[in-house]
Amino acid sequence: MENVENTIERQIQINAPVGKVWKALTDSQIFGQWFGAKFQTEFVAGKTSLAKNTTKGFEMDMTFHIKDIKPQSYFSYAWIPFPMDKTFDYSKEAPTLVEFFLEQSATGTLLKVKESGFNHITASRRAEAFKMHSGGWEAQLRNIEKFLVETK
């Protein structure tokens, strides 16, 4: 396992088929429903998708640089974590990489998320971004599970 201050790893077992979990991850409109964001474009490997976070208290513009899409198994994007300070110039900061891994399991789908690259975040905001995303991924995995269970 990588340095804990550089990488966040979480996983959840979801009682839904891989195809349904895959669609919830890779269809930007569905992703936005459980993630709490409004997207302007679809997710396409090599393209950028802009969104507005709609979660109360965390309203912000977000940019998703879609890296890779391997159907039914792997989806990744790069983004600037926790860009809440409107006075900060995030253009000089390297993004983190978010990776989703899907595996069929006996009871549905094992979904893993890994976000790495926090060591490249500006030192003055690194700890807060890491803390917010650590808790954020726990909440988002619960959100996708709840969304998929409720939309059976």
C-alpha positions in Angstrom: 0.0 0.0 0.0 1.2 3.5 -0.8 1.9 6.3 1.6 -1.3 7.0 3.5 -0.9 10.7 3.0 -0.8 10.3 -0.8 -3.5 7.7 -1.4 -7.1 7.1 -0.3 -8.5 3.6 -0.9 -12.1 2.6 -0.1 -14.4 -0.2 -1.2 -18.0 -1.3 -0.9 -20.0 -4.4 -1.8 -23.1 -3.4 -3.7 -26.0 -5.8 -4.3 -26.4 -4.9 -8.0 -25.0 -6.3 -11.2 -21.7 -5.0 -12.5 -23.5 -3.5 -15.6 -25.7 -1.3 -13.4 -22.9 -0.1 -11.2 -20.8 0.6 -14.3 -23.6 2.7 -15.8 -23.9 4.7 -12.6 -20.2 5.4 -12.7 -19.7 6.2 -16.4 -22.9 7.9 -17.5 -22.2 11.5 -16.4 -25.9 12.3 -15.8 -26.4 9.3 -13.6 -23.1 9.9 -11.9 -24.2 13.4 -11.1 -27.4 12.1 -9.5 -25.7 10.1 -6.7 -22.5 12.2 -6.6 -24.3 15.6 -6.2 -23.2 17.3 -9.3 -24.6 18.7 -12.6 -22.6 17.8 -15.6 -22.5 19.7 -18.9 -21.1 16.8 -21.1 -20.8 13.1 -21.2 -17.7 11.2 -19.9 -15.4 10.4 -22.9 -11.8 9.1 -22.5 -9.3 11.9 -23.3 -11.9 14.6 -22.9 -12.8 17.1 -20.1 -16.2 17.2 -18.4 -17.2 20.3 -16.4 -19.6 20.1 -13.5 -21.0 22.1 -10.7 -21.1 20.4 -7.3 -24.7 20.8 -6.0 -24.1 19.5 -2.4 -25.2 22.2 0.0 -22.2 23.9 1.6 -19.8 22.5 -1.0 -21.0 24.3 -4.1 -18.1 24.6 -6.5 -17.0 24.2 -10.1 -15.3 20.9 -10.9 -13.3 19.7 -13.9 -13.1 16.0 -14.6 -10.3 15.1 -17.0 -11.5 11.6 -18.1 -8.4 9.3 -18.4 -9.5 5.8 -19.1 -12.6 3.8 -19.6 -12.4 0.0 -19.8 -16.0 -1.3 -20.0 -17.4 -3.0 -17.0 -14.1 -3.0 -15.0 -12.1 0.4 -14.8 -12.9 4.1 -15.0 -10.5 6.9 -14.1 -10.3 10.7 -14.1 -8.0 13.4 -12.8 -9.2 16.4 -10.9 -8.2 19.1 -8.4 -9.3 17.9 -5.0 -11.4 20.2 -2.8 -11.2 23.4 -4.9 -13.2 25.5 -2.4 -11.0 28.6 -2.0 -12.1 31.0 -4.8 -8.9 33.2 -4.2 -6.5 30.2 -4.8 -5.0 29.6 -8.3 -5.5 25.9 -8.8 -4.1 26.0 -12.4 -0.5 25.6 -11.0 -1.5 22.4 -9.0 -1.2 18.9 -10.3 -4.5 16.9 -10.2 -5.1 13.8 -8.2 -6.1 10.6 -10.1 -9.4 8.9 -9.1 -9.7 5.2 -10.2 -12.7 3.0 -9.9 -12.3 -0.8 -10.1 -15.3 -3.1 -10.5 -15.4 -6.8 -9.8 -18.3 -9.2 -10.0 -18.9 -10.9 -6.7 -21.2 -13.6 -5.4 -23.7 -10.9 -4.2 -23.3 -8.3 -6.9 -20.4 -6.0 -7.4 -17.3 -5.1 -5.4 -16.6 -1.5 -6.1 -13.2 0.0 -5.2 -12.1 3.6 -5.4 -8.6 4.9 -5.2 -7.5 8.5 -5.3 -3.8 9.2 -5.4 -1.4 12.1 -6.0 -2.1 14.1 -2.8 1.7 14.5 -2.5 1.6 16.9 -5.4 -1.0 19.2 -3.8 0.2 22.5 -2.4 1.5 21.8 1.1 -0.7 24.5 2.7 -3.9 22.7 1.6 -2.8 19.1 1.3 -3.9 17.9 4.7 -7.4 19.5 4.4 -7.9 18.1 0.9 -6.8 14.6 2.0 -9.1 14.7 5.1 -12.1 16.0 3.1 -11.7 13.4 0.3 -11.1 10.6 2.8 -14.5 11.2 4.4 -15.9 12.2 1.0 -15.2 8.8 -0.6 -16.8 7.0 2.3 -20.0 9.1 1.9 -19.9 8.8 -1.9 -19.7 5.0 -1.8 -22.7 5.0 0.5 -24.5 7.4 -1.9 -23.9 5.1 -5.0 -25.1 2.1 -3.1 -28.2 3.8 -1.8 -28.9 5.2 -5.3 -28.5 1.7 -7.0 -30.7 0.0 -4.3 -33.4 2.6 -4.7 -33.4 2.4 -8.5 -33.8 -1.4 -8.8 
